């Protein structure tokens, strides 16, 4: 019996290959091994970050199968939710429970989450319109992904740092980034106009997947701060499903696992990497790929804000405690375009959009709160008024950013400008004077 045991973070993982016999064969001076083994179907249980529970996995094909290299993971293709996906608030607004992820949310927390999601959607609608009117150069829509951001907002600890994609606009604002600074990143007036330390919200990465390495590097710094007596903290990194095809992202997983870095990767699987479906890059559920790097992983319904909070709180606590990284796949859908330069009607159907529209995260939570009498029509009317006020604030904020002096942009390239940077700044200043 060959028995391999490893601490995966998902629990103690036993991989049983069955009875193994070997015979030494010598042929033309070459030594080889002939192996016979029996296998069973996979029975791996995901969904817990508790190392006290044993789970069993056998990773070979069916006993007696003609093809020993059939991938069990293909039984759960990437374009369908995995049977192990965590869902607590279903699509009809009915609350359930999950044995591994208890819900510790007050009604007040849920009301705040609902309002944040509504305001996040309004920010997205207004910014899209501003781009259409020529006020912004570009805008990456987030319609349909509000629950991933609201869930993260409620799950983050006071010392945790966020490394976003360029789509976490609602989370940025909830963490203290001004509307002007958010819009400034898209009207070309600033690279990152906000204080990333005070807000605990790092700069938007432009290169797909590059933020994962930044996050892991920061997390390794957090490790050393803790060793020096600092407060425990974790890093929350967002990346899209498309980023999992990038070398930077895979290197980040390796570093995180090898260094036991306190980072939680949140892959927002919105089903489309620009115009390519997720099936192009992976035959199996994305979260299952993380375990190959030695990172415990879980898939969660990204349109269920309650499940997002429960899973991310557990994952961040796990990372803060020194146990290492966690991978969370948020199963959601990008209802809007990839960016405002994209035309999704060229590659996806109205039927697909309609199907996903029935899983709307705002409608789901609103239904639950209304059914329980936590909110009523009077509260919703007040929310509508606050939403209109917020929309006006977004439209006004786009005019708060002054046109930058190009030479000044060179001042924050390095902490201490190099001679080359100073020379470039002088050249730019001279060019501006002459034009």
Beta strands, then each sheet from edge to edge (+ up, - down):
strand 1: 3-7
strand 2: 12-16
strand 3: 21-27
strand 4: 30-36
strand 5: 54-57
strand 6: 161-163
strand 7: 235-240
strand 8: 263-269
strand 9: 272-273
strand 10: 276-277
strand 11: 296-301
strand 12: 326-331
sheet 1: 1+ 2- 5-
sheet 2: 3+ 4-
sheet 3: 6+ 7+ 8+ 12+ 11+
sheet 4: 9+ 10-
end
